[in-house]
Structure formats: C-alpha cells, structure tokens
Amino acid sequence: MNILAAFDKFKDSMSAAEACKSAAIGIVAAYPDQPTSVTLTPLTDGGEGFVDILTQVANGHIEFHTVSGPRSEEVSAPLGWVESENLPTEVKSMLPIPGDRIAIIEMAAVSGLEMVPFEARHPRHCTSYGVGELIRIAHAQGASAILMGIGGSATSDLGVGALEALGLYACANNGQRIEKMTPEQWPFFKNFTSQLLQPIPPIYIACDVGNPLLGTEGAAAIYGPQKGLLAEEIEAYDQMCGQMADHLCDFFQHPKTVQTLAGSGAAGGIGFGLHLGCQAQLVPGFPLVAAWLELDARIQQADLILTGEGKFDQSSLDGKGPYALIQSADKHGKQALLFAGKIDPDAADKVQLRHTNCALYSISPDGDPLEKALFEAPGNLQHKVTEMIQHCYPI
C-alpha cells in the first residue's frame, strides 16, 4: 500500500514535519509485517515552516541573518535560496522569474506572533522592519525574485516597518526622523521622505486571505484580536490604519481604492505596503505550495491520504492545506483520513457532506486539558493513526 502523509503544523505542539513523522510511525505500527510505502510531505500555509519546507523540496539551502524582530529585538531569521531550474514547470508559470535565484522569506520567523510573549502582544508595539531587512539582504546577494510567506505575523503596521528598512523615512511633527516607527508612534507622524532601494527584484507574496485592509472585514477587525488588540480598541485602530493608508497612497501616488483589494488586509497589511512601495504581487498561497510540492502527482500515486492540523474549524475550509488536500483527494477518487487535535463539529459536518471519501478523527482524549493535549499530541497522533488504519484497512 502507498500512503501519503501530508500534515500541516499542530500549533504549539508539532511542526508539519514532526506531525508527518508521527503519522508515519503510526502507519508502520499498523502494518508491521507488510510492505508499505509512506511518502512524507509537510504542508505550509505561508506561516511556520514556509522557508524550510519549500527550500528543502527544491534542493536549496538556508542561511540565517541577524535582523530586527517584531519588537525591534535582534533575531536570527532564515533566508532560503533555491534555483529556478529545480522548480516544477507549473510553479514557473505562476511566478515569472527574470533570472535563476529565488530568495524565500517567512514572516513568522522574523516578525511572528509566536516570537512575542503572550502578555506583551499588541500590534501597536510591533514592526515588520526585519522583513524589509531580509528583502535588502536578498537584493544585495543577487536575488532574481523574492517569495514571501506572511502567515503567523505579529504585526499590523501596513508594511511601514518593512518599507523603512528599504529606505522610506518617516518624519515627526517636530521635524525629526522617527526610527523604526511602530503604530504607537503614528499619532506623531507628519510626512514621508524616501530613498527606497532600487531596483528591488520582483516580490511575490503567497496569500490565501481575501480580506480588505479596512472595515469590518479588515486587518484590525478580523486579525487584530489574536495579535493583542482589545475589542474596544478595534474601531480606533482601524481609523488610525486608514489615515496611515491614505498617507502611503498619497506618497506613492496610488489611488485609495487599492485599500479595498482582496488580500490587502493580510498580515496586518504588509502586502498593501509592499505593493505600493515595491510593486509586490499577491499570489494564491496553497495552489502555489501544492504546485511546488507536486501534490497532485503524489495524491494520484497514493492508495490512501492522511492529513491534518492542530485545530480543524471553519477557517480550515477557506483554502488551508489539509482541506485543499481533501478536495484534491476526492477529485481523484482517493480515500482521505484527517486527524486534528480539535475538530469543530460544524466544519466536520460540512466536510463529510461534501466529501464522502473523507473521515475525520480527533486525536485528543475527551476531557484532556489543553496543556496535556499539546504535550501528548505526537503520541496521540501515532496511536490514532494506527487505530484508524487497522479499523478501516485491516490486512
């Protein structure tokens, strides 16, 4: 039997690669005496693991650079390098590269929410400056293009920090330059001056989020709370973002309608800012990852597909990897088993109505507190995989 194990991360418990390995141990335990081929394919939604997964698959290499973290502290952040000749043809058609070298940046590893202690989380204090520093490094080292994954960010600064690192200068009301300006300092802002780095290579931002920059579906309203924004702060923060967005549009001579573009609210608006200043383009995230990993071919070669993530809920149905994998498996008439630490019943019902070839299983024993469930998730996944495979596919 050929089994594809393609898992996303189990947040605060297992990386995507670790989840795949745990599932593989469970598969071997289910068929200890049978020849079974297991293909491990870690997934990424543009957040944690983006650099590592895509770089390894393309036989590239990763280097680390000391740059500014989300609260301007020094962090060691990965920068992946791959050669375009090692990419599938489908990827090349999605990313027109005017050269051979592609640099890969992962926002979660330089300006990520998980890098900020829970009690210190608030977008007013966080900057995307380090992302701009990595772009500058990639440019200096001859990148033909830059691919960014922007999931898991701590910031909601419209990419102002990243643009500052590339040469955008913010001046205060007193005429002094504001160094590494965070949203907390926006009320003192007067104007921009610029010596933006030129020429910046094409920047592609992998993104599956369709939210606009502002309003009830915008960056502050939808993603602000998970970054530390209080409910009573959302409206004022959104208005402040609107004022800064207008300043950016005026400075870069873009119509304000760009603020309403789908995806401009992703990762606190960094795509919006980099589009204005660097002509960055948003590209569909999971379709790109799927093409990069050649998932369709791997699904066709498999007899059974195993997938999953830490929490499977309504947001999982909006283009995330495990659900997209289920959809593809169904298209090819393949059986899929999904495992998650926690499964939302409504989301599960929708999956089973749409995809009768899929079964969903929670790996956490009923009643286990979250801390215990997170700690024991690797073993729980192994045991549940063994149990369900033996039940569904006895030999």
C-alpha positions as CSV (number, residue, x, y, z in Angstrom):
1,M,0.0,0.0,0.0
2,N,1.2,3.5,-0.9
3,I,0.3,6.1,1.8
4,L,0.7,9.9,1.5
5,A,1.2,11.6,4.9
6,A,0.8,15.3,4.3
7,F,0.2,17.3,7.5
8,D,0.3,20.9,8.5
9,K,1.6,22.0,11.8
10,F,-0.1,21.3,15.1
11,K,0.3,24.8,16.7
12,D,2.3,24.9,19.9
13,S,2.8,21.1,19.7
14,M,4.3,19.8,16.4
15,S,5.8,21.2,13.3
16,A,4.4,19.9,10.0
17,A,7.5,17.7,9.6
18,E,7.1,16.3,13.1
19,A,3.4,15.6,12.5
20,C,4.2,13.7,9.3
21,K,6.9,11.6,11.1
22,S,4.5,10.8,14.0
23,A,1.9,9.7,11.5
24,A,4.5,7.5,9.7
25,I,5.3,5.8,13.0
26,G,1.6,5.1,13.4
27,I,1.4,3.6,9.9
28,V,4.3,1.3,10.5
29,A,2.8,0.1,13.7
30,A,-0.5,-0.6,11.9
31,Y,1.3,-2.8,9.3
32,P,4.4,-4.1,10.9
33,D,4.8,-7.1,8.7
34,Q,3.5,-5.6,5.4
35,P,5.4,-3.7,2.7
36,T,4.1,-0.2,2.9
37,S,5.4,2.8,1.2
38,V,4.9,6.1,3.1
39,T,5.6,9.5,1.4
40,L,6.0,12.3,3.9
41,T,5.0,15.7,2.6
42,P,4.9,18.5,5.3
43,L,2.5,21.3,4.3
44,T,2.7,25.0,4.9
45,D,0.1,27.8,4.7
46,G,2.7,30.5,4.4
47,G,3.4,30.6,8.2
48,E,5.8,28.5,10.2
49,G,7.9,26.1,8.1
50,F,7.5,28.1,4.8
51,V,11.2,28.6,4.3
52,D,12.3,25.1,5.5
53,I,9.7,23.1,3.5
54,L,9.9,24.9,0.2
55,T,13.7,25.2,0.3
56,Q,14.3,21.6,1.1
57,V,11.9,20.3,-1.6
58,A,13.7,22.4,-4.2
59,N,17.2,21.2,-3.1
60,G,18.1,24.7,-2.0
61,H,19.9,26.0,1.1
62,I,19.1,28.1,4.1
63,E,21.2,30.8,5.7
64,F,20.5,32.8,8.9
65,H,20.8,36.6,9.4
66,T,20.5,38.8,12.4
67,V,17.7,41.3,11.9
68,S,15.1,43.1,13.8
69,G,12.3,41.1,15.4
70,P,8.7,42.1,15.9
71,R,9.6,44.3,19.0
72,S,12.9,45.5,17.4
73,E,14.9,42.9,19.3
74,E,17.6,41.1,17.5
75,V,16.6,37.7,16.0
76,S,18.2,35.1,13.8
77,A,15.9,34.7,10.8
78,P,16.1,32.2,7.9
79,L,16.5,33.2,4.3
80,G,16.0,30.4,1.8
81,W,17.7,30.2,-1.6
82,V,16.6,28.0,-4.5
83,E,17.4,27.8,-8.2
84,S,14.5,28.2,-10.6
85,E,15.7,25.2,-12.6
86,N,14.8,23.0,-9.7
87,L,11.1,24.1,-9.6
88,P,8.2,22.3,-11.3
89,T,7.1,23.8,-14.6
90,E,3.7,24.8,-13.0
91,V,5.5,26.9,-10.4
92,K,7.5,28.7,-13.1
93,S,4.3,29.6,-14.9
94,M,2.8,31.0,-11.6
95,L,6.0,33.0,-10.8
96,P,7.6,34.7,-13.8
97,I,11.3,34.9,-12.6
98,P,13.7,37.1,-14.6
99,G,16.7,35.0,-13.6
100,D,17.8,31.9,-11.7
101,R,17.9,32.7,-7.9
102,I,14.8,32.9,-5.7
103,A,15.0,34.1,-2.1
104,I,12.3,32.8,0.3
105,I,11.3,34.8,3.3
106,E,9.0,33.6,6.2
107,M,7.3,36.4,8.1
108,A,6.5,34.1,11.0
109,A,10.3,33.6,11.6
110,V,11.1,37.3,11.6
111,S,8.0,39.2,12.7
112,G,6.0,36.3,14.0
113,L,3.3,36.3,16.7
114,E,4.8,33.3,18.4
115,M,8.0,35.3,18.9
116,V,6.2,37.7,21.2
117,P,5.4,36.7,24.8
118,F,1.6,36.4,25.3
119,E,1.4,39.2,27.8
120,A,3.4,41.6,25.5
121,R,1.3,41.1,22.4
122,H,-0.2,44.2,20.8
123,P,0.2,45.4,17.2
124,R,0.8,49.0,18.4
125,H,4.3,47.9,19.5
126,C,5.3,45.6,16.7
127,T,7.1,46.3,13.4
128,S,7.8,44.5,10.1
129,Y,11.2,46.2,9.9
130,G,13.0,42.8,9.9
131,V,11.1,41.7,6.8
132,G,12.5,44.7,4.9
133,E,16.0,43.9,6.2
134,L,15.7,40.4,4.7
135,I,14.5,41.9,1.4
136,R,17.5,44.2,1.4
137,I,19.9,41.3,2.1
138,A,18.2,39.2,-0.7
139,H,18.7,42.1,-3.1
140,A,22.4,42.5,-2.1
141,Q,23.0,38.8,-2.7
142,G,21.6,38.9,-6.2
143,A,18.0,37.5,-5.8
144,S,16.2,37.4,-9.1
145,A,12.9,37.3,-7.2
146,I,11.6,37.1,-3.7
147,L,8.9,34.8,-2.4
148,M,7.3,35.6,0.9
149,G,5.0,33.6,3.2
150,I,3.1,36.0,5.5
151,G,1.2,33.7,7.9
152,G,1.6,34.0,11.6
153,S,2.6,37.6,11.8
154,A,2.5,39.7,15.0
155,T,2.3,43.0,13.1
156,S,-0.4,45.3,11.9
157,D,1.7,48.2,10.6
158,L,0.7,48.2,6.9
159,G,4.3,47.2,6.0
160,V,5.6,50.6,7.0
161,G,8.4,48.9,9.0
162,A,9.5,46.9,6.1
163,L,9.4,49.9,3.8
164,E,11.5,51.9,6.4
165,A,14.2,49.2,6.2
166,L,14.2,49.7,2.4
167,G,14.7,53.5,2.7
168,L,11.3,55.0,3.5
169,Y,11.9,57.8,6.1
170,A,9.1,58.8,8.5
171,C,9.3,62.4,9.9
172,A,7.6,63.5,13.1
173,N,5.7,66.8,13.8
174,N,8.9,68.2,15.2
175,G,10.8,67.5,12.0
176,Q,12.9,64.7,13.5
177,R,13.1,61.3,11.8
178,I,11.2,58.5,13.6
179,E,13.5,55.5,13.7
180,K,11.7,52.1,13.3
181,M,8.3,53.6,13.6
182,T,5.6,51.4,15.1
183,P,1.9,52.2,15.1
184,E,2.3,53.6,18.6
185,Q,4.2,56.5,17.1
186,W,1.8,57.1,14.2
187,P,0.0,60.0,16.0
188,F,3.3,62.0,15.9
189,F,3.8,61.3,12.2
190,K,4.0,64.2,9.8
191,N,5.2,63.0,6.4
192,F,7.4,60.6,4.5
193,T,10.6,61.1,2.5
194,S,12.2,58.3,0.6
195,Q,15.4,56.9,-0.7
196,L,13.9,53.5,-1.5
197,L,16.3,50.8,-2.5
198,Q,16.3,50.4,-6.3
199,P,15.9,48.2,-8.2
200,I,14.1,45.8,-6.0
201,P,13.6,42.4,-7.6
202,P,10.0,41.1,-8.1
203,I,8.3,40.3,-4.8
204,Y,5.6,37.6,-4.7
205,I,3.5,37.2,-1.6
206,A,1.8,33.9,-1.0
207,C,-1.6,34.6,0.4
208,D,-4.9,32.9,0.7
209,V,-6.6,35.6,2.7
210,G,-9.1,37.8,0.9
211,N,-9.7,40.5,3.5
212,P,-9.5,44.1,2.5
213,L,-7.3,46.5,4.5
214,L,-10.0,48.3,6.5
215,G,-13.5,47.9,7.9
216,T,-15.5,45.1,9.5
217,E,-13.6,42.5,7.4
218,G,-10.3,44.3,7.6
219,A,-6.9,43.6,9.3
220,A,-7.8,45.2,12.6
221,A,-11.3,43.7,13.0
222,I,-10.5,40.2,11.9
223,Y,-6.9,39.6,12.9
224,G,-6.2,42.3,15.5
225,P,-7.7,40.4,18.5
226,Q,-5.4,37.4,18.0
227,K,-2.5,39.9,18.0
228,G,-3.5,41.5,21.3
229,L,-5.9,44.2,20.1
230,L,-8.8,44.6,22.6
231,A,-12.4,44.7,21.3
232,E,-12.8,48.3,22.4
233,E,-9.7,49.3,20.5
234,I,-10.6,47.9,17.1
235,E,-12.5,50.9,15.7
236,A,-9.9,53.5,16.7
237,Y,-7.1,51.3,15.5
238,D,-8.8,50.8,12.2
239,Q,-9.3,54.5,11.8
240,M,-5.6,55.1,12.5
241,C,-4.7,52.5,9.9
242,G,-7.0,54.2,7.4
243,Q,-5.2,57.6,8.0
244,M,-1.8,55.9,7.5
245,A,-3.0,54.1,4.4
246,D,-4.1,57.4,2.9
247,H,-0.6,58.9,3.6
248,L,1.0,55.9,1.9
249,C,-1.3,56.1,-1.1
250,D,-0.6,59.8,-1.5
251,F,3.1,59.4,-1.1
252,F,3.4,56.6,-3.6
253,Q,0.8,58.2,-5.9
254,H,-1.7,55.3,-5.9
255,P,-5.5,55.6,-5.8
256,K,-7.0,54.9,-2.4
257,T,-9.1,52.2,-4.0
258,V,-6.1,49.9,-3.6
259,Q,-7.1,49.7,0.1
260,T,-10.1,47.6,-0.9
261,L,-8.3,45.0,-2.9
262,A,-8.7,41.4,-1.8
263,G,-5.8,40.3,0.4
264,S,-4.7,43.8,1.3
265,G,-5.6,43.1,4.9
266,A,-3.5,40.0,5.2
267,A,-0.7,40.0,7.8
268,G,-1.5,43.5,9.1
269,G,-1.4,45.0,5.6
270,I,2.2,44.2,4.7
271,G,1.1,43.2,1.2
272,F,-0.6,46.6,0.8
273,G,2.5,48.5,1.8
274,L,4.9,46.4,-0.3
275,H,2.6,46.7,-3.3
276,L,2.7,50.5,-3.0
277,G,6.4,50.8,-2.4
278,C,7.8,47.8,-4.3
279,Q,5.1,46.6,-6.7
280,A,4.8,43.3,-4.8
281,Q,2.2,40.9,-6.1
282,L,-0.1,38.6,-4.1
283,V,-0.3,35.1,-5.5
284,P,-2.6,32.3,-4.3
285,G,-0.8,30.6,-1.4
286,F,-1.8,27.0,-1.3
287,P,-2.1,26.5,-5.0
288,L,1.5,27.7,-5.2
289,V,2.6,25.4,-2.4
290,A,0.7,22.5,-3.9
291,A,2.4,23.0,-7.3
292,W,5.8,23.4,-5.6
293,L,5.4,20.1,-3.7
294,E,3.8,18.4,-6.8
295,L,1.0,17.3,-4.5
296,D,-1.4,16.4,-7.3
297,A,1.0,13.7,-8.6
298,R,1.7,12.4,-5.1
299,I,-2.1,12.1,-4.5
300,Q,-2.6,10.2,-7.7
301,Q,0.2,7.7,-6.7
302,A,-1.2,7.1,-3.3
303,D,-3.8,4.5,-2.2
304,L,-4.6,6.4,1.0
305,I,-4.0,10.0,2.1
306,L,-3.5,11.1,5.7
307,T,-3.6,14.8,6.6
308,G,-4.4,17.1,9.5
309,E,-3.6,20.1,11.6
310,G,-3.8,21.2,15.3
311,K,-7.3,22.6,15.0
312,F,-9.8,22.0,12.2
313,D,-12.5,24.6,12.2
314,Q,-14.4,26.9,9.9
315,S,-11.2,28.8,8.9
316,S,-9.8,25.5,7.7
317,L,-12.4,25.5,4.9
318,D,-11.0,28.7,3.5
319,G,-8.1,27.4,1.4
320,K,-5.9,25.9,4.1
321,G,-3.7,22.9,3.2
322,P,-5.4,19.9,4.8
323,Y,-8.9,20.8,3.4
324,A,-7.4,21.6,0.0
325,L,-5.8,18.2,0.1
326,I,-9.1,16.6,0.9
327,Q,-10.7,18.3,-2.1
328,S,-7.9,17.1,-4.4
329,A,-8.1,13.5,-3.0
330,D,-11.9,13.5,-3.6
331,K,-11.4,14.7,-7.2
332,H,-9.1,11.7,-7.8
333,G,-11.4,9.3,-6.0
334,K,-8.9,8.7,-3.2
335,Q,-9.8,7.9,0.5
336,A,-8.5,10.6,2.9
337,L,-8.3,10.5,6.7
338,L,-7.9,13.8,8.6
339,F,-6.6,13.9,12.1
340,A,-6.6,17.0,14.4
341,G,-6.2,17.9,18.0
342,K,-9.6,19.5,18.0
343,I,-12.3,19.3,15.4
344,D,-15.2,21.8,15.1
345,P,-18.4,19.8,14.6
346,D,-19.9,22.2,12.1
347,A,-16.8,22.2,10.0
348,A,-16.7,18.4,10.2
349,D,-20.3,18.1,9.0
350,K,-19.6,20.3,6.0
351,V,-16.6,18.2,5.0
352,Q,-18.5,14.9,5.3
353,L,-21.4,16.3,3.3
354,R,-19.2,17.5,0.5
355,H,-16.6,14.7,0.5
356,T,-17.9,11.2,1.3
357,N,-14.4,9.8,0.8
358,C,-13.1,11.6,3.9
359,A,-13.2,10.6,7.6
360,L,-12.2,13.0,10.4
361,Y,-10.7,12.0,13.8
362,S,-9.8,13.9,16.9
363,I,-6.6,12.6,18.4
364,S,-7.1,14.2,21.9
365,P,-8.8,12.0,24.5
366,D,-12.1,13.6,25.8
367,G,-11.5,15.7,28.9
368,D,-7.8,16.2,28.5
369,P,-6.8,19.8,29.4
370,L,-5.1,21.8,26.6
371,E,-1.7,21.7,28.1
372,K,-1.7,17.9,28.3
373,A,-3.2,17.5,24.8
374,L,-0.4,19.7,23.4
375,F,2.3,17.8,25.2
376,E,1.0,14.3,24.3
377,A,-0.1,15.2,20.7
378,P,2.8,13.3,19.0
379,G,1.9,10.1,20.8
380,N,-1.8,10.6,20.4
381,L,-1.4,11.1,16.7
382,Q,0.6,7.9,16.3
383,H,-1.9,5.8,18.3
384,K,-4.9,7.3,16.5
385,V,-3.4,6.7,13.1
386,T,-2.6,3.1,14.0
387,E,-6.1,2.5,15.4
388,M,-8.0,4.0,12.4
389,I,-5.9,2.4,9.7
390,Q,-6.3,-1.0,11.3
391,H,-10.0,-0.4,11.7
392,C,-10.6,0.9,8.1
393,Y,-8.0,-1.1,6.3
394,P,-7.4,-4.4,8.1
395,I,-5.0,-6.9,6.4
